[in-house]
Amino acid sequence: MPGIKGPSDYSQEPLRHPSLKINSKQPFNAEPPRSVLADSYVTPVELFYKRNHGPIPVVDDIERYSVSFCGLIEKPKELFMKDIRKLPKYNVAATLQCAGNRRTAMSDVQKVRGVGWDISALGNAVWGGAKLADVLELVGISKFSSTTKSGGKHVEFVSIDKCKEENGGPYKASIPLSQATNPEADVLIAYEMNGEPLNRDHGYPLRGIVPGVIGARSVKWLESINIIAEECQGFFMQKDYKMFPPSVNWDNIDWSTRRPQMDFPVQCAICSLEDVTAVKPGKVKVSGYAASGGGRGIERVDVSVDGGKSWVEASRHQKPGVPYISDETKSDKWAWVLFEVTVDVSHSTEIVAKAVDSAANVQPESVQEIWNLRGILNTSWHRVQVRVGHSNM
Protein backbone atom coordinates (compact mmCIF):
# COMPACT_ATOMS: atom_id res chain seq x y z
CA MET A 1 0.00 0.00 0.00
CA PRO A 2 1.46 3.39 -0.95
CA GLY A 3 2.62 5.42 2.03
CA ILE A 4 2.33 2.72 4.70
CA LYS A 5 3.90 -0.65 5.30
CA GLY A 6 3.55 -3.55 7.68
CA PRO A 7 6.96 -4.55 9.11
CA SER A 8 7.83 -8.23 9.10
CA ASP A 9 9.38 -8.06 12.57
CA TYR A 10 9.22 -6.04 15.79
CA SER A 11 12.33 -3.92 15.23
CA GLN A 12 10.37 -0.69 14.60
CA GLU A 13 8.00 -0.70 17.57
CA PRO A 14 7.11 2.69 19.15
CA LEU A 15 8.11 3.67 22.68
CA ARG A 16 5.57 2.87 25.42
CA HIS A 17 4.92 4.20 28.90
CA PRO A 18 7.00 2.34 31.53
CA SER A 19 4.07 1.91 33.92
CA LEU A 20 2.09 -0.28 31.53
CA LYS A 21 1.55 -3.88 32.57
CA ILE A 22 2.79 -5.91 29.60
CA ASN A 23 0.69 -8.99 28.90
CA SER A 24 2.61 -9.97 25.76
CA LYS A 25 5.63 -8.40 24.08
CA GLN A 26 5.29 -9.73 20.53
CA PRO A 27 2.69 -8.70 19.57
CA PHE A 28 2.58 -5.93 22.15
CA ASN A 29 -0.45 -6.06 24.44
CA ALA A 30 -0.50 -4.00 27.62
CA GLU A 31 -2.79 -2.19 30.05
CA PRO A 32 -2.30 0.56 32.63
CA PRO A 33 -2.31 -0.06 36.38
CA ARG A 34 -5.88 -0.11 37.67
CA SER A 35 -4.93 2.48 40.30
CA VAL A 36 -4.49 5.20 37.67
CA LEU A 37 -7.19 4.20 35.20
CA ALA A 38 -10.07 6.05 36.86
CA ASP A 39 -8.02 9.14 37.73
CA SER A 40 -9.12 10.86 34.55
CA TYR A 41 -12.39 10.95 32.63
CA VAL A 42 -10.34 11.07 29.41
CA THR A 43 -7.66 8.38 29.41
CA PRO A 44 -4.22 9.77 28.48
CA VAL A 45 -3.02 8.29 25.18
CA GLU A 46 0.11 6.82 26.75
CA LEU A 47 -2.01 4.97 29.34
CA PHE A 48 -4.70 3.76 26.94
CA TYR A 49 -4.54 -0.03 26.62
CA LYS A 50 -2.60 -1.41 23.65
CA ARG A 51 -4.12 -4.31 21.70
CA ASN A 52 -2.13 -5.58 18.74
CA HIS A 53 -1.91 -8.72 16.62
CA GLY A 54 1.42 -8.09 14.89
CA PRO A 55 4.16 -5.51 14.35
CA ILE A 56 2.97 -1.89 14.28
CA PRO A 57 2.67 -0.51 10.71
CA VAL A 58 4.98 2.32 9.67
CA VAL A 59 3.86 5.33 7.61
CA ASP A 60 6.70 6.43 5.35
CA ASP A 61 4.80 8.93 3.18
CA ILE A 62 1.58 10.44 4.54
CA GLU A 63 0.96 12.30 1.27
CA ARG A 64 0.71 9.01 -0.63
CA TYR A 65 -1.34 7.21 2.01
CA SER A 66 -4.93 6.50 0.95
CA VAL A 67 -7.92 4.28 1.68
CA SER A 68 -9.69 2.47 -1.15
CA PHE A 69 -13.46 1.98 -1.26
CA CYS A 70 -14.72 -0.90 -3.37
CA GLY A 71 -17.13 -3.81 -3.47
CA LEU A 72 -20.86 -3.57 -4.07
CA ILE A 73 -20.94 0.15 -4.83
CA GLU A 74 -21.41 2.26 -7.96
CA LYS A 75 -18.36 4.45 -7.49
CA PRO A 76 -15.16 2.69 -6.38
CA LYS A 77 -12.91 5.39 -5.05
CA GLU A 78 -9.57 6.13 -3.43
CA LEU A 79 -9.56 8.75 -0.69
CA PHE A 80 -6.48 10.50 0.66
CA MET A 81 -6.06 12.16 4.04
CA LYS A 82 -6.84 15.55 2.51
CA ASP A 83 -10.17 14.18 1.20
CA ILE A 84 -11.18 12.90 4.63
CA ARG A 85 -10.17 16.17 6.30
CA LYS A 86 -12.36 18.19 3.93
CA LEU A 87 -15.45 16.57 5.45
CA PRO A 88 -17.03 17.99 8.63
CA LYS A 89 -15.02 16.98 11.67
CA TYR A 90 -16.74 15.49 14.71
CA ASN A 91 -15.40 14.80 18.19
CA VAL A 92 -16.96 11.79 19.89
CA ALA A 93 -16.15 10.73 23.45
CA ALA A 94 -16.27 6.94 23.40
CA THR A 95 -15.01 4.12 25.57
CA LEU A 96 -13.26 1.28 23.78
CA GLN A 97 -13.07 -2.03 25.59
CA CYS A 98 -11.36 -5.23 24.57
CA ALA A 99 -13.75 -8.17 24.57
CA GLY A 100 -11.24 -9.98 26.79
CA ASN A 101 -11.20 -7.36 29.55
CA ARG A 102 -11.12 -9.09 32.99
CA ARG A 103 -10.16 -12.41 31.39
CA THR A 104 -7.80 -13.36 34.22
CA ALA A 105 -10.73 -13.64 36.62
CA MET A 106 -12.43 -15.99 34.18
CA SER A 107 -9.29 -18.12 33.96
CA ASP A 108 -9.33 -18.39 37.76
CA VAL A 109 -12.54 -20.39 37.39
CA GLN A 110 -11.33 -22.53 34.50
CA LYS A 111 -8.46 -21.82 32.15
CA VAL A 112 -9.32 -19.98 28.94
CA ARG A 113 -7.32 -18.98 25.88
CA GLY A 114 -6.27 -15.41 25.20
CA VAL A 115 -4.29 -12.44 26.47
CA GLY A 116 -4.37 -12.34 30.28
CA TRP A 117 -6.08 -8.99 30.84
CA ASP A 118 -6.83 -7.63 34.28
CA ILE A 119 -9.53 -4.91 34.51
CA SER A 120 -7.81 -2.19 32.47
CA ALA A 121 -8.21 -3.39 28.88
CA LEU A 122 -10.37 -0.35 28.17
CA GLY A 123 -10.08 3.40 28.05
CA ASN A 124 -12.15 6.49 27.35
CA ALA A 125 -10.95 8.92 24.68
CA VAL A 126 -12.20 11.75 22.51
CA TRP A 127 -11.93 10.60 18.91
CA GLY A 128 -11.83 13.18 16.12
CA GLY A 129 -12.56 12.57 12.46
CA ALA A 130 -15.18 12.31 9.76
CA LYS A 131 -18.39 10.39 10.22
CA LEU A 132 -18.42 7.22 8.14
CA ALA A 133 -21.91 8.19 6.97
CA ASP A 134 -20.43 11.32 5.35
CA VAL A 135 -17.52 9.38 3.86
CA LEU A 136 -19.84 6.79 2.30
CA GLU A 137 -21.83 9.55 0.61
CA LEU A 138 -18.68 10.29 -1.40
CA VAL A 139 -18.97 6.82 -2.95
CA GLY A 140 -22.68 7.14 -3.65
CA ILE A 141 -24.24 5.57 -0.55
CA SER A 142 -26.97 7.67 1.02
CA LYS A 143 -27.41 8.17 4.74
CA PHE A 144 -29.67 5.69 6.53
CA SER A 145 -29.18 3.09 3.78
CA SER A 146 -29.44 -0.56 4.78
CA THR A 147 -28.49 -1.95 1.38
CA THR A 148 -26.90 -0.71 -1.83
CA LYS A 149 -28.35 -1.19 -5.29
CA SER A 150 -25.82 -3.95 -5.84
CA GLY A 151 -26.85 -5.78 -2.66
CA GLY A 152 -24.25 -4.52 -0.21
CA LYS A 153 -25.43 -4.83 3.41
CA HIS A 154 -22.20 -4.69 5.42
CA VAL A 155 -19.16 -2.43 5.63
CA GLU A 156 -15.84 -4.23 6.00
CA PHE A 157 -12.80 -2.48 7.44
CA VAL A 158 -9.49 -3.94 6.26
CA SER A 159 -6.17 -3.10 7.95
CA ILE A 160 -2.63 -3.01 6.66
CA ASP A 161 -1.87 -5.00 9.83
CA LYS A 162 -0.93 -8.59 9.02
CA CYS A 163 -1.62 -11.28 11.60
CA LYS A 164 -0.98 -14.98 11.98
CA GLU A 165 -4.65 -15.70 12.69
CA GLU A 166 -5.42 -14.61 9.13
CA ASN A 167 -2.55 -16.76 7.79
CA GLY A 168 -0.48 -13.66 7.24
CA GLY A 169 -3.36 -11.71 5.76
CA PRO A 170 -4.83 -8.43 7.03
CA TYR A 171 -6.90 -7.92 10.16
CA LYS A 172 -10.50 -7.14 9.20
CA ALA A 173 -13.99 -6.80 10.64
CA SER A 174 -17.37 -5.50 9.56
CA ILE A 175 -20.48 -3.71 10.79
CA PRO A 176 -23.96 -3.52 9.22
CA LEU A 177 -24.41 -0.88 6.52
CA SER A 178 -27.42 0.46 8.41
CA GLN A 179 -25.14 1.30 11.34
CA ALA A 180 -22.41 2.75 9.15
CA THR A 181 -24.77 5.12 7.33
CA ASN A 182 -26.63 6.31 10.43
CA PRO A 183 -25.09 9.62 11.59
CA GLU A 184 -26.51 9.08 15.08
CA ALA A 185 -24.39 5.92 15.45
CA ASP A 186 -21.32 8.20 15.41
CA VAL A 187 -19.13 5.71 13.55
CA LEU A 188 -15.96 7.61 12.67
CA ILE A 189 -13.06 7.43 10.31
CA ALA A 190 -10.81 8.91 12.95
CA TYR A 191 -7.49 10.72 12.63
CA GLU A 192 -7.28 12.25 16.10
CA MET A 193 -7.29 10.96 19.68
CA ASN A 194 -7.62 13.39 22.57
CA GLY A 195 -7.02 16.39 20.33
CA GLU A 196 -3.81 15.07 18.77
CA PRO A 197 -3.08 12.99 15.66
CA LEU A 198 -3.44 9.27 16.29
CA ASN A 199 -0.19 7.68 17.40
CA ARG A 200 1.11 4.49 15.86
CA ASP A 201 -0.21 2.15 18.56
CA HIS A 202 -3.72 3.51 18.09
CA GLY A 203 -4.04 3.41 14.33
CA TYR A 204 -2.14 6.28 12.69
CA PRO A 205 -3.02 7.63 10.17
CA LEU A 206 -6.68 6.47 10.04
CA ARG A 207 -8.80 4.02 11.97
CA GLY A 208 -12.43 3.12 12.41
CA ILE A 209 -14.18 3.95 15.66
CA VAL A 210 -17.43 2.06 16.28
CA PRO A 211 -18.84 3.36 19.59
CA GLY A 212 -20.68 0.99 21.91
CA VAL A 213 -19.19 -2.11 20.27
CA ILE A 214 -16.33 -4.38 21.34
CA GLY A 215 -12.96 -2.90 20.43
CA ALA A 216 -12.24 -5.62 17.88
CA ARG A 217 -14.57 -3.89 15.38
CA SER A 218 -12.75 -0.52 15.54
CA VAL A 219 -10.10 -1.48 13.00
CA LYS A 220 -6.78 0.40 13.03
CA TRP A 221 -4.43 1.37 10.18
CA LEU A 222 -7.12 1.33 7.52
CA GLU A 223 -6.14 0.14 4.05
CA SER A 224 -9.56 -0.37 2.47
CA ILE A 225 -13.27 -0.19 3.21
CA ASN A 226 -15.38 -2.69 1.31
CA ILE A 227 -19.13 -2.87 0.83
CA ILE A 228 -20.08 -6.55 0.99
CA ALA A 229 -23.26 -8.63 0.91
CA GLU A 230 -22.58 -10.76 3.99
CA GLU A 231 -20.71 -9.99 7.18
CA CYS A 232 -16.93 -10.20 7.07
CA GLN A 233 -15.63 -13.76 6.83
CA GLY A 234 -12.33 -13.00 8.53
CA PHE A 235 -10.99 -14.95 11.49
CA PHE A 236 -11.90 -12.35 14.12
CA MET A 237 -15.51 -12.28 12.95
CA GLN A 238 -16.05 -15.99 12.35
CA LYS A 239 -13.57 -17.91 14.56
CA ASP A 240 -13.18 -15.58 17.53
CA TYR A 241 -15.07 -13.03 19.64
CA LYS A 242 -18.24 -15.07 19.84
CA MET A 243 -20.08 -15.83 23.07
CA PHE A 244 -20.58 -19.51 23.89
CA PRO A 245 -22.25 -21.14 26.91
CA PRO A 246 -20.15 -22.87 29.60
CA SER A 247 -21.04 -26.26 28.14
CA VAL A 248 -19.04 -25.63 24.96
CA ASN A 249 -15.38 -26.70 24.94
CA TRP A 250 -12.65 -26.96 22.31
CA ASP A 251 -13.78 -30.50 21.43
CA ASN A 252 -17.42 -29.67 20.63
CA ILE A 253 -17.25 -26.05 19.50
CA ASP A 254 -19.10 -25.09 16.30
CA TRP A 255 -18.29 -21.48 15.44
CA SER A 256 -21.09 -21.28 12.86
CA THR A 257 -23.78 -21.56 15.55
CA ARG A 258 -23.06 -18.10 17.02
CA ARG A 259 -23.14 -14.58 15.68
CA PRO A 260 -20.11 -12.30 15.98
CA GLN A 261 -20.20 -10.29 19.20
CA MET A 262 -20.95 -6.60 18.69
CA ASP A 263 -22.39 -4.53 21.58
CA PHE A 264 -20.60 -4.79 24.91
CA PRO A 265 -22.75 -5.72 27.94
CA VAL A 266 -23.00 -3.53 31.05
CA GLN A 267 -19.72 -3.49 32.97
CA CYS A 268 -18.05 -1.92 35.98
CA ALA A 269 -14.90 -2.44 38.00
CA ILE A 270 -13.24 -1.08 41.12
CA CYS A 271 -9.95 0.69 40.37
CA SER A 272 -9.04 2.14 43.78
CA LEU A 273 -8.37 -1.26 45.37
CA GLU A 274 -6.29 -4.21 44.27
CA ASP A 275 -7.61 -7.77 44.46
CA VAL A 276 -6.23 -8.02 47.98
CA THR A 277 -5.69 -4.71 49.79
CA ALA A 278 -4.70 -4.07 53.39
CA VAL A 279 -6.57 -1.11 54.94
CA LYS A 280 -6.94 0.50 58.32
CA PRO A 281 -10.35 0.30 60.01
CA GLY A 282 -12.63 3.19 59.11
CA LYS A 283 -13.44 5.08 55.91
CA VAL A 284 -12.40 3.51 52.60
CA LYS A 285 -12.88 5.13 49.19
CA VAL A 286 -14.21 2.82 46.50
CA SER A 287 -13.99 4.20 42.96
CA GLY A 288 -13.86 2.91 39.42
CA TYR A 289 -15.54 2.92 36.03
CA ALA A 290 -18.85 1.75 34.58
CA ALA A 291 -19.92 1.50 30.94
CA SER A 292 -22.44 -0.21 28.71
CA GLY A 293 -22.59 -0.86 24.98
CA GLY A 294 -25.08 0.15 22.32
CA GLY A 295 -25.38 3.73 23.56
CA ARG A 296 -26.97 2.67 26.82
CA GLY A 297 -26.00 4.92 29.70
CA ILE A 298 -25.31 3.87 33.28
CA GLU A 299 -28.34 4.24 35.52
CA ARG A 300 -26.78 3.12 38.78
CA VAL A 301 -23.64 1.69 40.40
CA ASP A 302 -24.11 -0.30 43.61
CA VAL A 303 -21.33 -1.12 46.07
CA SER A 304 -21.43 -3.71 48.86
CA VAL A 305 -19.02 -4.10 51.76
CA ASP A 306 -20.39 -7.45 52.87
CA GLY A 307 -19.98 -9.55 49.74
CA GLY A 308 -23.33 -8.58 48.23
CA LYS A 309 -25.72 -8.93 51.16
CA SER A 310 -26.47 -5.19 51.33
CA TRP A 311 -25.75 -2.32 48.98
CA VAL A 312 -25.18 1.44 48.83
CA GLU A 313 -25.44 3.54 45.69
CA ALA A 314 -22.28 5.25 44.48
CA SER A 315 -22.16 8.73 42.99
CA ARG A 316 -21.54 8.88 39.24
CA HIS A 317 -19.98 11.56 37.10
CA GLN A 318 -18.67 12.40 33.68
CA LYS A 319 -16.24 15.22 33.02
CA PRO A 320 -16.60 16.59 29.50
CA GLY A 321 -15.02 19.93 30.44
CA VAL A 322 -11.78 19.60 28.46
CA PRO A 323 -10.75 21.81 25.51
CA TYR A 324 -11.24 19.32 22.68
CA ILE A 325 -14.75 18.23 23.73
CA SER A 326 -17.44 20.48 22.31
CA ASP A 327 -20.96 20.90 23.65
CA GLU A 328 -22.14 18.57 20.89
CA THR A 329 -20.02 15.66 22.11
CA LYS A 330 -22.31 12.85 23.25
CA SER A 331 -20.26 12.10 26.35
CA ASP A 332 -23.24 10.55 28.09
CA LYS A 333 -24.02 8.14 25.26
CA TRP A 334 -20.84 6.30 24.36
CA ALA A 335 -18.46 7.13 27.22
CA TRP A 336 -17.96 5.52 30.59
CA VAL A 337 -18.97 7.06 33.89
CA LEU A 338 -16.68 7.17 36.89
CA PHE A 339 -18.15 6.22 40.25
CA GLU A 340 -17.13 6.83 43.84
CA VAL A 341 -18.42 6.09 47.32
CA THR A 342 -16.86 6.13 50.78
CA VAL A 343 -17.75 3.15 52.94
CA ASP A 344 -17.06 2.07 56.52
CA VAL A 345 -14.92 -1.04 56.83
CA SER A 346 -14.39 -2.50 60.29
CA HIS A 347 -13.19 -6.00 59.47
CA SER A 348 -11.74 -8.02 56.64
CA THR A 349 -14.35 -8.49 53.96
CA GLU A 350 -15.18 -8.62 50.26
CA ILE A 351 -16.15 -5.36 48.53
CA VAL A 352 -18.32 -5.78 45.45
CA ALA A 353 -19.49 -3.45 42.69
CA LYS A 354 -22.18 -3.91 40.05
CA ALA A 355 -23.71 -1.55 37.51
CA VAL A 356 -27.17 -1.18 35.99
CA ASP A 357 -27.62 0.42 32.58
CA SER A 358 -30.47 2.52 31.19
CA ALA A 359 -32.24 -0.60 29.89
CA ALA A 360 -32.14 -2.10 33.42
CA ASN A 361 -29.55 -4.67 32.40
CA VAL A 362 -27.46 -5.66 35.41
CA GLN A 363 -24.17 -7.50 35.73
CA PRO A 364 -24.40 -11.21 36.53
CA GLU A 365 -23.39 -12.23 40.04
CA SER A 366 -20.78 -14.88 39.30
CA VAL A 367 -18.15 -15.63 36.70
CA GLN A 368 -19.31 -19.25 36.56
CA GLU A 369 -22.62 -18.21 34.99
CA ILE A 370 -20.93 -16.60 31.99
CA TRP A 371 -17.70 -18.61 31.70
CA ASN A 372 -16.77 -19.31 28.09
CA LEU A 373 -13.77 -20.99 26.51
CA ARG A 374 -12.39 -17.76 24.99
CA GLY A 375 -12.80 -15.79 28.20
CA ILE A 376 -14.64 -12.86 26.66
CA LEU A 377 -17.23 -10.52 28.16
CA ASN A 378 -16.48 -11.11 31.81
CA THR A 379 -19.03 -8.67 33.19
CA SER A 380 -19.68 -10.41 36.49
CA TRP A 381 -19.78 -8.45 39.75
CA HIS A 382 -16.32 -7.08 40.41
CA ARG A 383 -14.96 -8.28 43.74
CA VAL A 384 -11.92 -7.26 45.79
CA GLN A 385 -10.78 -8.58 49.13
CA VAL A 386 -9.76 -6.13 51.85
CA ARG A 387 -7.89 -7.07 54.98
CA VAL A 388 -8.28 -4.83 57.99
CA GLY A 389 -5.49 -4.35 60.49
CA HIS A 390 -2.47 -4.54 58.21
CA SER A 391 -1.53 -1.14 56.79
CA ASN A 392 -0.38 -1.03 53.20
CA MET A 393 1.25 2.37 53.69
N, C-alpha and C positions, 0 to 999 in steps of 0.2 A: 504494500500500500504506500503510495507516495506520501512522504513527510513523516511517517511513523513506522517503527519496526518492533518486532517482538524478539528480544534477545534469546539466544539458545541456552544461556546459562545465567547464573546469578551474580555476575561480576559487575553489573551496573545498577545495583540496587540503590535506592535513595537512603539518606540518613533518617533514622527514627529516634523518637524521644527515649532516653535511657530508662524512664520509669515504667515503660510498657512491659506487661507480662507476656513473654513470647511463648506461644503455644506450639509453633513450628517455625523453623528457620527457612526451609526451602520446600515449598513456597512459604513466604512470610505471613504468619497469622498471629496477631497479638491484640491485647486489650489493655485498657488502663486499669490501675488499681481501683477497686470499688470505692475506696475512701475519698477519691477526688472526683468520681464520676458525677455526683449530684451537686457539686459545688457551683456549677454554672448551668443556667438554663440552656445556653448555647454551648455545645461541647467544643473546646478548642481543637483545631484541625490536628495538631500534633498528638492529641489524646484520643481522637476518634479511632474506634477499633479498625484494624486492618485485616481485610479478608481477601486473600489472593489464591489463585490456583496455579500460578507459574511465575516466571520472571516478569518484572514490571516493564511494560513497553517504554520505548524511548522515542521522543519526538525530535527529529533532526532538522525538520524544515516546516514550521507552522504555516507558512504561506502556501505550501503545496498540500497540506493536510486537507482531506475532504471526506464526506460521508456520502455513500451512494444510496439511492432509493430505487428499488426495483421490485419485481414480482407482479402481482395482479393489479396493476395500475395503468392508467392511460399515458402517463408522462414520466417515464424513468428519468431520473435526474441526479446530478452530482452537486452537492452543496458544500461550499467552503465556509470557513469560520466567519468571513465577512458577510456571507449570505445569512447565516444564523443570527448574527449580531444586528442585522438590519431590522429584524422582527422585534415587536414589543418585548421588553424584558420584564420578567416577573420574579419576585422574590417569594419563595415558599418555605416556611419553617416546617420541617418534617423530620420525624424520627425514623432512622433506618435501624433495623434489627436483624441480625443473622438468625436464620431459622434454628440454628443450633445453640442459641443463647441458653445458658444454664444447663448445658449437656452433662457437665461433671456430676451434678446431683442425680441425673437420670442413670448414669453409669454406676453410681453408688448402690442403686437398686439391683441392676443387672447390666453387665457390660454392653455398651453400644459402640458402633463405629462412628468415627468422625473426630474433628478437632475438639480438644478438651476445653471448652469455654466455661468460664465461671459465669458471673452475672453481668459482665460489662461488654458483651458483644453487641452493643448498640450505642447510639449517640444521637444527639439532636443538633441539627445544623440548619442554617438558612442557605438554601440553594438558589442560585440565580441563573436564569437562562430564558430560552424561548419555550412557550408551551408547544407540546407536540401537536396539538390540534391546529395551531397556526402553521407549523412546519408542514404538516400533511396537506394543508390547503395549497401549498406551492407545487405539489405534485398532483393536484386535481381532486383531492378527497375532501368533501365538505364536512363541516362540523356536525357532530351528532350522527354521523354515518355508522351503521352497523355492518354494512357490506359494500363492496365496490361493485361496479358494473361487471367486472370480470370474476366476481365471486370471492374476493378477498374478505376474510372475517377476522384476521389476527394480524398483529404487528410484531414482527420478529426483530429483536436487537441482536446484532452480531458484533463481537469484539475482535480486536486484533490479537487479544490474549489467546495464546495457545495452551491447551491443557491436556494432561495425559488421559483424563476421563473421556475426552472426545477423540482419543487416538491421535493426539497431536493437532487436532483441528481447533477451531475457535470456540470460545465460550459463547453461548447464545441462550436466549430466553424470549418468551413472547407474552403479550397481553392481548385481550380482546380489542378489536377495532373500535367497538362502542365506547370503551374506556379511553382509548387513545385520542379519540376525536371529541371527547366531552371536555370543554374548557374547565368545568367545575371539578373534574378529577385531578386537575393540577399536575398532570404528567409533564415533566420538563425534559428538554434537551439542554442539560445544564453545562455551563462553563465557569461558574463561580461557586465557591463554598465559603460562607461566612465573610462575604464581601471581597474575597480575593480570588484570583484564578485558581482553578482546581490544581492540587499538586499531583505528583505522579501516582502516589498510592491510591488516590481517590478518583482517578479517571481522566487526568489531563490528556488531551484538550477538551473532549466532550464525553458526557455520559448520560445515560437515562436516569431519571429519578421518578419512581412510581410510588407516590405516597400511600401509606396504609397497607402496603404489601410487603411480604418478606423481602429482605435485602437482595436475595438471589435474582430478583427480576429487574433490579436497577443496574443494568449492564454498564460496565466501565469501558473506556477506550474504544468508543464506537468506530466501527469500520463501515457497516452498512445497516440499513433499516429496510426490511423486506415486508411486503404485504402478501400474506399467504392464506390459503383456504382453511387449513387446519392449524391447531396450535403447534408450536415448535416441537420438532421431534428430537431435539438435542438431549444429551445425557441428563442434564440438570433439570429438564422438564419431565422426562419420561422414566428415568432410572434413579431418581434422587428427589429429595424434598417433597415426598408424599407421606401422608399420615396413615399409618397402619395400626390396627388394634394390637394389644399385647399378645394375642394368640399367634400372630404371624412371626415366623423366624426365617433365617436365611435358607432353610431347607424347603419351606412351603410358600415363599413369597411369590406373588404374581403382580408385577408392577402395573399391568394393564387394567387391574381392577380398581385403581384409585386415580383420582384427578390430581393434577399438579396443585400443590399448595399455593394459595395467593394471599388473601388477607391474613394478618396476624391476629391471634386471639388476644383477649385482655390479659395484661401482664403487670406485675409490679415486683419490686425487689428492694430490700433494705441495703443501703450503701454505707451507713454510718457505723455499722458493726460487722466484724468478721464472723465467720461461722462459729468460732468459739472466742468470746471476748471476756476478759476479766474486768469487772467494774466495782466501784465502791457502792455501798448501800445508799439509796436515795434517788435523786432525779437522773434520768438517763434520756438523752435525745435519740429519737428514732427517726431517721430521714432516708429518703430514697426517691425512686422514680416510679411512675405508672404510665402506661400507654395502652392503646387498643387500636386495632387495624380498621380498615374500611371507613375512616373518617368518624369513627365513634369516639366521643370524648369520654373522659373519666368522670363518673358521677360521684364516686366515693372511694376512699381508701380506709380500711379498718385495720387496727393494730391490736394485738392481744399480748398480754404479758404472762398469760398462764397457759400457753400452748393451744389457745383457741376456745377456751371455755367461756370467756367474756371478752368484749371488744370495746374499744374507744375509736372515735372517728378522728382521723388526722386532718390537719389543714392542708389545702392544696393551693398551688400557685403556678402561674406561668409568668415569665418576665420578657415580654417582647420589646422592652424599652432600650434597644441598642440601635446604633446609627443605621445599619443596613437593613433593618426591618421597617417597612412602611406600615401605615395604618391599614393597608389592604391585605397585609399578610395574614393568612388564616392560621394563626398560631394555636388557636383552640381546636382546630379540626384534625390536623395531621401530626401535631407535636405532642411530646410527652408532657405530663405535669410532674412537678416535684412535690413531695409531701413531707410533712414534719409533725411530730407530736412528742411532748415530753411526758414520760411515764415514771411512776414510782416502782422501783425494784428493791425488794428487801431480802430476797434469797435467790439462789441459783435457779434459773428457769429457762424456758424456751419462749422467745419473742417471735411473733408471727405477723405477717402482713398479707392482706389480700385486697384486690381492687374490684370494683364494679363499674362497668361502662354504661354509656347512655342507653343501651338496649337492655340493661339489667343482666347482662352476661357477667358471671362471677368466676373467679379462678377455682379450679377443682382443688379439693383438700389435699390429696396425696399424689405423689409421683406415680405410685403403682397403677392408679386408674388410667393414666395416659402414657405409660411406658410404651415405647416403640423402638424397633431395632436400629433405627438411624438416630435416635435421641434428639428428635426435633420437637419444637413447640412445648418445651417444659414450662408450663404456665401454672404449675401447682403453687399453693401457698408458699411464700418464702419464709424459711425458718432459720433462726440463728440461736445458738446457745449462749447464755451469759452466766458467768460464774461470779458470785458475789463474795467479797472478802479477800480477793487477791488483786491488788492494783496492777494495772498494766501501764502505769506511768513510768 
